[in-house]
């Protein structure tokens, strides 16, 4: 993550952007999380007819992997993780929701800064402390930014955390014409 963050912060980075299927990206990430954590429930809900996304699929996979791992780490094993995607106007939202301990409002903006980590006993909404080294969400934010997107952290209804990646949608590529016989 540290090397990836340094790479993403460099001004000379050329990100290989390709047209990618949101369904394939989310399906791959979800399947990997289910294999790694077979005891956990990971639900995926995708809107119908999602457009193609112009992105670096490897980076978007890494971002979603980080968000899912955070959600799994900070929520009880009997609570599901929800991954969903939908279109908002000219943007696509990829969302990871948990029913975990939550993040106090004072930390929601700071937790995506490098080496910022929740440390005080009152920093988490339920009073618990769980710490990382403060790089994973900074990498997520950097990946969002190199794609022209944003990362937002809010409360999940009923408790927990929702992290939303919002990415701009590009004009869709022309579909190949069907060959007539």
VMD Tcl script that draws the C-alpha trace (Angstrom):
set ca {
  {0.00 0.00 0.00}
  {2.84 2.42 0.81}
  {4.50 1.83 -2.56}
  {1.17 2.11 -4.34}
  {0.46 5.42 -2.59}
  {3.86 6.81 -3.62}
  {3.22 5.68 -7.20}
  {-0.25 7.24 -7.28}
  {1.00 10.53 -5.84}
  {3.67 10.91 -8.52}
  {2.84 13.46 -11.19}
  {4.22 11.26 -13.95}
  {1.94 8.27 -13.46}
  {0.15 7.14 -16.60}
  {-2.90 5.08 -15.62}
  {-3.97 2.56 -18.29}
  {-7.68 3.26 -18.71}
  {-9.86 0.67 -20.43}
  {-13.57 0.09 -20.76}
  {-14.53 -2.28 -17.97}
  {-17.71 -3.99 -16.82}
  {-18.78 -2.89 -13.35}
  {-20.51 -6.25 -12.92}
  {-17.25 -8.09 -13.61}
  {-15.19 -5.88 -11.29}
  {-17.63 -6.16 -8.40}
  {-18.22 -9.87 -9.07}
  {-14.48 -10.58 -9.00}
  {-13.93 -8.62 -5.79}
  {-16.97 -10.20 -4.14}
  {-15.92 -13.73 -5.11}
  {-12.41 -13.14 -3.78}
  {-13.77 -11.80 -0.47}
  {-16.10 -14.79 -0.13}
  {-13.21 -17.22 -0.74}
  {-11.00 -15.41 1.78}
  {-13.78 -15.08 4.38}
  {-16.14 -18.05 3.78}
  {-17.76 -17.58 7.20}
  {-18.88 -14.03 6.36}
  {-21.96 -12.94 4.44}
  {-21.14 -10.60 1.57}
  {-24.15 -9.37 -0.40}
  {-23.89 -7.77 -3.82}
  {-26.68 -5.65 -5.30}
  {-26.10 -4.08 -8.68}
  {-28.48 -1.80 -10.54}
  {-29.60 -3.09 -13.91}
  {-27.98 -1.90 -17.13}
  {-24.89 -0.38 -15.56}
  {-22.73 1.43 -18.11}
  {-19.15 0.49 -18.82}
  {-16.59 2.26 -16.67}
  {-13.42 3.77 -18.12}
  {-10.87 2.88 -15.46}
  {-7.83 0.89 -14.42}
  {-9.58 -2.31 -13.29}
  {-6.60 -3.42 -11.17}
  {-6.70 -0.19 -9.15}
  {-10.49 -0.26 -8.74}
  {-10.18 -3.89 -7.59}
  {-7.55 -2.85 -5.04}
  {-9.74 -0.02 -3.78}
  {-12.77 -2.28 -3.32}
  {-10.62 -5.01 -1.71}
  {-9.35 -2.44 0.83}
  {-12.86 -1.19 1.60}
  {-14.24 -4.71 2.03}
  {-11.34 -5.77 4.26}
  {-11.90 -2.68 6.44}
  {-15.61 -3.46 6.70}
  {-14.94 -7.08 7.61}
  {-12.30 -6.11 10.17}
  {-14.54 -3.57 11.91}
  {-17.83 -5.45 12.05}
  {-19.07 -8.54 13.86}
  {-18.83 -11.86 12.05}
  {-22.63 -12.28 12.09}
  {-23.19 -8.96 10.30}
  {-23.29 -8.84 6.48}
  {-21.25 -6.56 4.24}
  {-23.15 -5.01 1.33}
  {-21.55 -4.00 -1.95}
  {-23.68 -2.18 -4.46}
  {-23.41 -0.05 -7.55}
  {-25.76 2.43 -9.16}
  {-25.75 5.42 -11.48}
  {-26.30 8.96 -10.21}
  {-26.68 11.27 -13.21}
  {-23.26 11.39 -14.89}
  {-21.53 9.38 -12.16}
  {-21.29 5.81 -10.98}
  {-21.37 5.02 -7.27}
  {-19.65 1.91 -5.91}
  {-20.67 1.51 -2.28}
  {-19.49 -0.72 0.57}
  {-21.69 -0.77 3.68}
  {-21.18 -2.51 6.98}
  {-23.04 -2.74 10.26}
  {-19.89 -2.40 12.31}
  {-18.69 -0.05 14.98}
  {-18.90 3.09 12.81}
  {-16.59 6.10 12.65}
  {-17.17 9.19 14.73}
  {-18.04 12.30 12.72}
  {-14.80 14.04 13.74}
  {-12.79 11.27 12.02}
  {-14.76 10.78 8.78}
  {-12.68 13.31 6.81}
  {-9.35 12.61 8.53}
  {-9.35 8.82 8.32}
  {-8.50 8.93 4.58}
  {-5.32 10.95 5.21}
  {-2.08 8.98 5.25}
  {-1.00 7.73 8.67}
  {-4.24 8.96 10.23}
  {-5.82 6.23 12.25}
  {-8.55 6.08 14.79}
  {-6.81 5.90 18.17}
  {-8.86 7.57 20.88}
  {-11.37 5.36 22.68}
  {-14.16 7.71 21.66}
  {-13.11 7.89 18.01}
  {-15.31 4.97 16.95}
  {-19.04 5.40 17.28}
  {-19.38 2.44 19.67}
  {-16.41 3.43 21.87}
  {-14.15 0.62 20.65}
  {-10.69 1.13 19.24}
  {-9.42 -0.75 16.22}
  {-6.29 0.47 14.55}
  {-4.48 0.09 11.30}
  {-1.39 1.93 10.22}
  {-3.35 4.54 8.31}
  {-2.46 3.76 4.70}
  {-5.32 1.67 3.24}
  {-7.94 4.42 3.03}
  {-5.32 6.93 1.85}
  {-4.59 4.58 -1.05}
  {-8.32 4.30 -1.74}
  {-8.64 8.07 -1.88}
  {-5.60 8.34 -4.20}
  {-7.08 5.70 -6.54}
  {-10.37 7.60 -6.58}
  {-8.56 10.86 -7.38}
  {-6.51 9.47 -10.29}
  {-9.83 8.37 -11.78}
  {-11.38 11.83 -11.28}
  {-13.56 10.45 -8.48}
  {-14.19 11.01 -4.80}
  {-14.47 8.88 -1.69}
  {-17.17 9.72 0.89}
  {-17.63 8.17 4.33}
  {-21.02 8.34 6.02}
  {-23.02 6.44 8.62}
  {-24.97 3.35 7.64}
  {-28.62 3.49 8.66}
  {-28.95 1.35 11.78}
  {-25.25 1.64 12.63}
  {-21.98 1.09 10.84}
  {-20.11 2.78 8.04}
  {-20.85 3.41 4.37}
  {-17.99 4.25 2.01}
  {-19.00 5.49 -1.42}
  {-16.68 5.79 -4.38}
  {-18.16 8.16 -6.95}
  {-16.61 8.02 -10.42}
  {-17.46 10.17 -13.42}
  {-18.97 8.31 -16.36}
  {-17.48 8.81 -19.79}
  {-19.38 8.80 -23.05}
  {-19.94 5.13 -23.74}
  {-18.03 3.47 -26.58}
  {-19.87 2.52 -29.71}
  {-21.06 -1.04 -29.68}
  {-19.88 -3.18 -32.58}
  {-22.50 -3.68 -35.23}
  {-23.85 -7.18 -35.58}
  {-22.77 -8.97 -38.68}
  {-25.59 -9.85 -41.02}
  {-25.60 -13.26 -42.63}
}
mol new
graphics top color blue
foreach p $ca { graphics top sphere $p radius 0.5 }
foreach p [lrange $ca 0 end-1] q [lrange $ca 1 end] { graphics top cylinder $p $q radius 0.2 }
display resetview
